[in-house]
Amino acid sequence: MRPKEESVRGRVVMKLGGSLITNKSSPKGLDMRAIEDTCSVVKSIIGDGFIPILIHGAGSFGHILAKKWSIQDGSIAEIVDNQREAVIQIRMDMRELSSVVISCLEKTGVRSEMLPPSDWAIGTGPSFEGDLVRFERSAGDIVPVTFGDVVDTQGSSEFGILSGDDLMLRISKEVSNVSHSIFLMGGVDGVLDKPPTEGGSLVRLWSPNTEIEHEHESEVDVTGGIALKIDRASEIAETVDEVWILNGDNPERIMELLRDGSTTGTKIVDSRGT
């Protein structure tokens, strides 16, 4: 049944982290349980009167090959032919991963549409160019799904990586009526005060004054890791009241947040919220 427009409670922009839906240590390894559980939650989000927008990371479908050929650095003369081949392969792999997410959504009764950034965006970082009107959907419309991708760039760099976290930033701030911006990670409950390998504890409220220690999986991750997520989430919090980093392995927390206003995880606030 199509929800009445007046019953819509807001848009929920949600990032499915690559560490959640894939096994980063295994090329093109999927975590189908995490994908299926998250897709079931998307159906519940719609049933509760919210309009979802989905963004997902690359994980083992993009980071390993991108790291091998330094795609994040743009074209490098000595290896540019290999890089161009890698760009084509990464784009294909990302569409393959997105197709898995979309197929899973379809099985739960949610119609969705893939919007690869390489088709509509130019440039990397938060100032990328691209019309975000395509994400302005009404209740009952097809759910848009996009992802971190290799995009064309202007100038000599030729190509680069547009991070899903930068997509989260722009979509959350520029698409109308966003009530929640949620980053889903795998394996941790939110932002920790130090790396989990050092026994870090959950930071339930993060502001720019919060001091934490973090580690970056530089051997596979080419888009900034948790530090970039926190930076982008903090910028989103300038205009969106409910910005959270949650453990996607416990997807019931998403609905707890939407229904009760709080859950186990990290709420991100900007300097005004401290």
N, C-alpha and C positions, 0 to 999 in steps of 0.2 A: 504494500500500500504506500502511495506517495505521501510523505508528510506534508501537512499544510504549512505554507510559508511562514504564517504567523507563529507557528510552534517551534521554528528553528531557534536554537539556543546559542549558536555561534559556530565558527569553523575551528576544527582541530587539525593543526598542521603537525604531522608526526613523522619522525625520522627513524627508520629501521636501520640501525647501525650494521655495518658490514661484519663486525665481530659477533653480532647476534644471529644473522641469517646465513652466514657461511662459516666455514672452518678456514681461517686465514693461513694456516700452516699447510693446507692441502690444496693444490690447484683445482679450482672450480668445485670445491667441496661444499655441499649444502647442509644446512640444519633444517630439515623439513618440519620437525616438531615446532621449532620456533616460528617458522613461517606460517604454518597452519594455525597455531594458537593466536598469532597476531591478527591474521585474517578474520578469525572468529570474533575477535574484539572489535574489528572495524564494523562488522555487521551490528554489533551491540551499540557502537557509537552512533550509527545511523538510526537505530531503533530508539535511542534516547533523544533524538531530535537535533543532533549535531551534524555538521557537514564536514567529512574528512578530506584532507589532502595528504597524500603519501609521498614520501621521499625515502629512498633507500641508498645505503652505501654500496661499495664495490666488494670489499673483503677480498677473498681469494679469486674473484672473477676479474679483478682489475689491478689491484695493488702489486701483485708479484711481477707481472709483465711490465707494468709501468715503472717499477723500481729498477728492473733489469736494464731498461733502455732510457732511463732518466727522462721520461715523458714530461714530468713536472717542470723540467728546466727548459722546455721548448726545443727547437731544432738545434742539433749539434752537427756541424758539417761532417765530421769524421764518421758519424754513424747514422746520418739522417735517413739513408735508405732503409736501414733496419728499423729506425723509429717510425717511419711512415707505415711499414708493414705492421708494426706493433699497434699503431693507432687504429688501423682497420680492424685488427683482431680484438682489441680491447672494446671497441664500440660494438662489435658483434657479440662478444661475451657479455657485455652489460645488458644488451637487449635480451639475451638468453636468460640471464638472471631475472630481469624484470618480467619476462614472460612467465617464469615460474610463479612469481608473486601474483601476477594477474590471473593465471589459471587457478591458483588457490583461492583467490577472491571470488572468482566465478563459481567455484564449487560450493562456497558458502552462500551463494545467492546475491553477491555484490557485483554489479557491472562496473568495469573499470577500463581505463584507457592509458596506454603508454605514451609518454611525452618525452622522448630522448632529447636532452639538451643539445646534442650535436646537430639536431634538426632546427633548433630555434634560438640558440644562444651563441653569442660571440664574446670571447674574452674570459678571463679567470678572475678570481677574487670577488669581493662584494660589489664591485662596480661593473660586473659583466653586463652586456647589453642583451635585451630580450624582452618581448612583450609578455607580461605576467597576467594579462587579462584572461588568458587561456585557463587560468586556475580559478576564475570567478564562476563557480558552479552554484546552481540552486538546489534546494532539497529535492532528492529523488533523481538528480542528474547522475551521469556516469562519473565515477570517482577518478580524478586525475592521479597518475602515478609517474613520478620522475625520479632521477637518480644522479649521483655523481658520474661525470662523464668526461671523455676527452673531447674538447671543443676546438674549433678554429679560433685563431687570435689574429689581431691586426699587427702588421709589422713583421720583422724578421723572425720572430719566435715561431710563427706558423701554426703552432698548436700548443695546448696546455691542458691542465686538469682543472675542471670546474667542480669544486667540492660540494658534496651534498649539504655540508654545514653552511656554505655560502648561499645555497638555494634556500635552506631553512630561514636564514636571515632575511633575505629579500622577500620571500613569499609571506613570511609571518608578519613583516612590517608593512607590506604594500598591498596585499590582498585585503579586502574589506572584512570587517566583523570577525577577526580572529580572536577567539577567547582563550585558546590553549595552544602552546607550542611545546611539544614533548619530544625529547631525545631518548630513544630506547637503546640501551647498551646491553651487551651480553656479559654475564658473569659477575657483575658488581651491582650493588643496590643504588648507586648514584656516584657523586663525587666523594672521594675519600681524602682524608687529610694527609695521607702518604700512600705510596703504592701498596697494593694488596700483598705483595711479597714481603712487605715490612710490617704487616699487621695493621694496615690503615683502618680508621674508623669512619663511618658515614658522616658527612657534613650535611645536616638537614636543611640548613639555610645558608646559601652562598651569596656574598656580596663582593664588590670590588675590594673591600678591606680584608677579606678572608685570605689567610695565608695557608697554602697547601704545598706539598711536594708531589710531583707527578713524574711518571716515566713515559717515554715515547718509544713505540715499537718501530724504530727507524729501519730495521731490517726488512719490514714489509709495508709499513704505512708511509704514504707519500703526501698526505694531506693535512698533517698537523696534529692528529690524535686528539686526546682529551683536552689539551690546552686550547686548540682551535674551537672545540665545542663549547667550552666555558666562555671564551671570548665572544663568540657569536650569540650564545644564549644570553649573556649580559647585555649585549646590544639590543636583542629582541625585547628584553625586559623593560627597555625604555618606553615601549608602547603597548606591550602585551602584559597583562597582570599575572597570568598563570604560565610561567615558563619552568619546566621541570626536566631533570635528567633521572630516568627510571631504569630499573632492571627489567629488560624485555623478557627475561626468563620467567618472570612472574607477571604475565600480562593482565591478570585480574586487578592489578594495582592501577591500571589505566582507568578502568570503570569505577574503581573506588575513588580515584581523584575526581573524575567527572561528576559522580553522584554525591560524594561527601565533602569535597573541597580539599581533601588532603589524603596523603598516603605515605608509605615508606619510600623515601627517595630524597632527592635534593631539589629544593625550590631555589630558583635563581632570581635574584632581585638586583635592580640597579642601585646606584648610590642614594636615590630618593627613598628606597625602602629600608634603609638602615638607620 
